């Protein structure tokens, strides 16, 4: 017997998150590039991010070209949301930097590094990096102390981009997800 899936959040009806899903337009165009394995993970935050961010574009795959992802956009108007590496130049956040499209890679750290290696055109992209001030509220544990879910990262970026902390209210859906998991485990 198949489970009934909620049309609002895409989760099983018994684990519906609609009551905590905040729909809000982002101050930038968002492209989410999801690793194929991550797209099948039941705790992925990308479906929630896509449902709560009107206009967000989702791509699932191992390799794409710049044009596949951004069409006719100019590279100088695009940034990759990804932690800084040794010689990466990190951009100031917001429209003053001329950025209007943001790419976020979704998957485990290992899988995301693999996407970077398979798609060398990502390396020269301008980067935006975050410094989370609180630990992740996501159920899955990151090997990085500053690791957060894709949903958290994008909402943190929106909050910093606009100086509007209310974007972070959208992270409450992760608290509800954790509550539901705790209830399921205790049954």
N, C-alpha and C positions, 0 to 999 in steps of 0.2 A: 504494500500500500504506500503510495507516494505522499509526501508531506505537502500541506498547503503552504504556498509561498505568498508572503505579503507583497502586494503590488507597490506599496509605498517605499519600503526599505529593501526589498529583495531578500529578506531573511525568512526563515521558517516562521509561520504564524505564531508558534509557541515561543519564539524568541524575537518578536517584533520590536523594533527600535524606533518606530515612527514618533512616539511621544517625546523622544529626546533628539530627534533629527531637526536641526535648524537649517532652513533653506535661505541662502543669502548670496547675492551676486558678489563675486570677487572683484577687486580693483584692477585686475590684470586678466589677460586671456590665459587659461590654464590648459596645458597639454600633459596628460598623465601617460607615461610609457610604462606599461606593466610587463614584467617578465612572465612568459607563458605559465610557468609553474605556480607563480604567485596568483595568477588569475583563477586557479582552481583551489586555492586555500580558503577554507571556510571562515577564517577570522580576518581575512583581508579587509583593510579599511577603505580601499579604493572604491568599491561599489557605494559605500556611504558618502565618500567625498564627492563622487560624481553626482549622486542624487541630491546632495545639499548645495552644489555649486552649479547653477544654471549656466549652460554654455561650455562647461568643461568637456574637453575632447579626450577620449580614451583610445589608446593604441595598445594592442597586445601582440608581442612578437619579439624576435631576437635581433633582427636587423631592419633598419629603415634608412632612407637617405634624408638629408635636410629638407628636400622638397616634399618627400612623403609626409614629414611631420609638420612643416611650417608653410608649405605652399610657396607663395611668392614673397613672404616676409623677408626683410633684410636682416642679415645676421646681427647687425648692431642693435636691433630692436628685440633680440631674444636673449634670454639668460637661462642657465641651468641652475636649479636649486640643488646644491650638492656641497658637502663639507669641503673646506679649503684643503688643498694639498700644498706641499712645499713651495712651489713657485706660482701657484694660481693667483691671479689677480681677482680680488673680491670687489664687487660693485657696491656702491651705496644703494640702499633700497629705495624704491619708489620711482614715480614717473620722471623725476628730475634727471635720472640716469638715462632716459630715452628708451627704457625697456617697457614693452607692452605685452610681451608673450613670455610665459615662464614654463619651462619644461621640468617636470619632476619624474625621476625614475623610481619605480615601485617594485620592491622585491627584497629578499634578504640582502645583507651587505655583500655577500659573496656573489649573488646573482646580479646585483647592480654593477659591481666592478666588472663582471663578465660582459654586461651590456656596453660598458665604457670601452672595453678592449675590442669588442667586435665591431664597434662603430667609431672609428678613429675621428670622424668629423665632430664628435662631441667634445673632444679635448680642447680645441681652441675657442669653444663658446665662452662667452662671459659667464662668470659664476656669481651666484648669491649664496651666502652662507649664513646660517643662524647660530646663535649661542643660546640654547634653551636655558631658561632660568629655573625650571623645575623638572623633576624626573618625569619620564613618560607615564601616561595613565593607561597605556596599551597593555593587553594581556600577554602578548609575546615579548620575550626578553631580548634585548639587543646586546651584542657583544661590546658595544661602545657605550661609554658613560653618557655621551650626549646624544645617543640614538633615540629617535622618536618615530612614531608611525607616520605614514604618508599624510594621513588626515591632519595630524598634529602639526607637521612641518608646514603644510600649505596654510593652515589657519594662523600659525605663528607669523608666517611671512605676510599674510594679509593684515594682521594686527600691526606689525612693524611698518609696513608700507604706508598705512593710513594713519598711524598713531591712534588707532581705535581698538582698544583691548576687548571690546565686545565680540570681536570675531572669535575669540577664544572660548566663548560660551558654547560653540559648536563641538568642543571636545567632550562635553558632558555625555555625548552618546557613547563614548568609551567606558564611562563609569557605569552606565546602564548595561552595556555589554558584559562587564565584569560581574555585575550583580546577577544577571541572568545565568552566567556560567557558574557562579557560586551556588545558586539555587539548584541548577541541574546536577551539580556534583553531590549535593546533600540529599538528593532524592533516592 
